[in-house]
Amino acid sequence: TYPLAYGKDIAAKYSPIPEARSCYPGSLDPEKVKGKIIVCFDGFPVVSRTIKKLVAEDAKAKGLILINENDESAPFDSGPFPFTEVGTTIGYKILKYINSNKNPSAIILPTVEIPRIKPAPVVAYFSSRGPSVLTENILKPDIMAPGVAILGAITPKDEEESASDGEKPGGYALESGTSMACPHVTGASALVKSVHPKWTSSMIRSALMTTATVYDNMRKPVTNGSASFATPHEMGVGEISPVKALNPGLVFETTTEDYLRFLCYNGSPEKTIRSMSKTKFKCPTKSSDDLICNINYPSISISKLEKSKGFLTIKRSVTNVGHPNVTYTSIVQAPMGMKVKVLPKKITFLENVKRVSFKVLFDGSKASSGYNFGSITWSAAQYSVRTVFAVNVE
């Protein structure tokens, strides 16, 4: 149990603010802070939590309780220094307790693991959202992966990093990161590559995207930070399922020519593309940003579907990487008012037929204005190949 400290009673004499609320450098008097748990109101958002924690730690405080107005901050790794963050509702209760008690105190308890927290996963509020600034005709993001408060073991720089006061130092220390989604997808890609060494990067991406899950551990659709259902502009096609990606059935192969055409459609000069690719590639005669929709990608995104112009046709092709003799049937999940047709409805692969093309027709004449989301799933036996679409109706 340690005494709680807040406000002017712990402020440094030379602090420009009479009450040391924000824990910025020079705000605390070490003689008043030593051995106490500091309660800090996050009134200076320009001062990071790392700085606040270091200021309290350098002043020999026993711990820090940070009251955050928005209660939205990402998890924070404070090392062995006791640190907790609370919202304003709980924060004001703590301040009321301090102000109504002559000797306010708090107890530092051991860390408790909370297994199988529900719901999970949830799209973090700070996760990058779509549509893409570069081109809305490629879905952003592609996919989601575990990325918040991921623990990793590191070699400690010194003994203090791996132990709290009075404890024996360990052989390793823990650090937490909030930008771990990319390394997780990279690891999943490496797993698929280890099983299918001849697969290209686009085949691996396709396998991960078409086998992703859109349900959480409560068997409900994945939600965002506001507890609303997450859209493809928040989670892409869903969360990676690395084991399922090992046997996707079908893959969308994006070729080098697809990438070069993307540059053409997006306005890059042909001369620049040739120089960069060291080829004699020629841009198609017709060049438009809209044509990016037809690049053989595992998702579909249409930046503008005019209600008055009827059906818009999108082309795709899939390569069979599963059973040699199989027929897939398309299942469309379309938003209310939007017509989505897949032609043909069934595709068949034989020993000598590895790659098959199909078309998806979109009509938004009766759909709601703005972005509409849905999916097309090719189903056969144990295979389920899902393609997400995002269509902006105007």
Buried (B, 14 or more C-beta within 10 A) or exposed (E): EBEBBBBEEBBBEEBEBEBBBBBBEEBBBEEBBEEBBBBBBBBBEEBEBEBBBBBBBEBEBBBBBBBBEEBEBBEBBBBBBBBBBBBBEBBEEBBEBBEEEEEBEBEEEEEEEEEEEEBEBBBBEEBEBBBBEEBBBBBBBBBBBBBBBBEEEEEBEEEBBBBEEEEEBEEEBBEBBBEBBEBBBEEBBEBBBEEBEEBBEBBBBBBBBBBBBBEBEEEEBBBBBEEEBBBBBBBBBBBBBBEBBBBBBBBBBBEEEBEBBBBBBBEBEBEEBBEEBEEEBEBEEEBEBBBBBBBBBBBBBBBBBEEEEEBBEBEBBBBBBBEEEBEBEBBBEBBEEBBBBBEEEEBEBEEEEEEBEBBBBBBBBEBEEEBBBBBBBBBBEEBBBBBBBBBBBE
